[in-house]
Amino acid sequence: MAPIIASLLSSFANIALRNKAHDDDVVDQLNHWATTGLLFALALGIGAKQYVGDPIHCWVPAEYSKKHFQQYCDSYCWVHPMYNVPFEETIPKAEEDRWYNDISYYRWVFILFLIQAFLFYFPHLVWQELKKYSGLNVSKIVAMALDTAMLTQEKREEKMRHITHFIDRWLVTYSQYRYNALTNFRDKCSRVMFCFGKRSGTYLSGLYMLTKILYFVNVIGQFFLLSAFLDINFWTFGFRAIESLFKKGNWQDHHTFPRVGWCDYKVRQLQNLQTYTLQCVLSINLFLEKMYLIFWCWLIMLLVFNAVNLFQWIMRSILPRTGEDFFSKYFLLLNINKNKESKLFKKFVRNYLRTDGVFMMRIVASNIGDMLALDLVNHLWKKFKDTHSLKEDDDIGTNERTNGLPKSPSAPVIEDGDDDLPLKRLD
């Protein structure tokens, strides 16, 4: 048992000390990392109680004096259905009338915790697998930017130029290089289906929005799942507990988590079939009651955070000026007068970066901090001006003479009237 516990602790330590380069925001990490870790901890705790401790102990008939009789009864009632009848009520004589309050769910709690952990991790799995088709590894950009924090000024500038070049090549490569009826139709579809937006600049942002929706739907689904599993209204479960704590000073839900349950089992003696009703102590419910209250509070917190966070990202996607507002603070810190270069600034945000580029910078900035993000924005702006803005009225990435690159300073420029100049004699 000790090696298993040591292995589990080592795994949790590796998760806690993993690389800090993320490609999502804090709310996403609360869903797929913190909540998954919480559910694994709850599963580990209840699993230890079930498979290592003593989850059930039954009162056996007097003639069952030997120890193996006791063990048999405990094992039988653990794997067979149990029901709850309060002591102030009479146990129904008919067996089919006793199952109106079945409490056999407790043996599946360990499995359910693991399933819930997978459901919370599933949206992150979708994000990790499908983002690869965008052509950009956002987490790699974050990791490279974080590495520059401890470098000297010269090395930091050099590495920032490498990051900027990589982002620039991605933006140019996945831009729209031809326009026809099919591309126009695909651009319109990309507004609602992210899979069509790879060259329209909406693939990453659309996929991320889908991930946000999955997180939000999952939290709502958890309430319905637990309501069906526990046969209660889990939406109001915590409110009833809090109300009881304030009014009575304590809270115990003996209906959903009874400490004592009843188990019927039959014993064949020759041709006779004898039925016994055993009274069993379910100490495991003492822990389950508190675990589900903690998890209810956590779900309510996640529901609020996910709702607010999803609303923020929806507003960012439907309001066109949010991208410009995001970069305005960095331009202010860089002493760049965006009003003086208003046309170029809008082209930088709307045509060069587009929706995916702005989204990428939001994610990078939220994970590396404003200081490093400021340097990256500065280099991107310089790269854009030096490479793509030879003339403000040119379309970005469509300059056929230069292929989107600055003109070579050694190339001669032929102007009108050059034909009248005398020919230069060559020796």
SULLIN-V899800 format. One record per helix or strand of 2 or more residues. SS is the DSSP state (h for helix, s for strand). FROM is the first residue (numbers start at 0). TO is the last residue. If there is no record, write none. Layout:
((SS/FROM/TO) (SS/FROM/TO))
This chain:
((h/1/15) (h/25/50) (s/56/58) (h/66/78) (h/94/100) (h/103/133) (h/137/149) (h/152/172) (h/180/188) (h/193/195) (h/202/229) (h/236/247) (s/259/268) (s/271/280) (h/283/317) (h/321/332) (h/341/367) (h/369/386) (h/417/419))
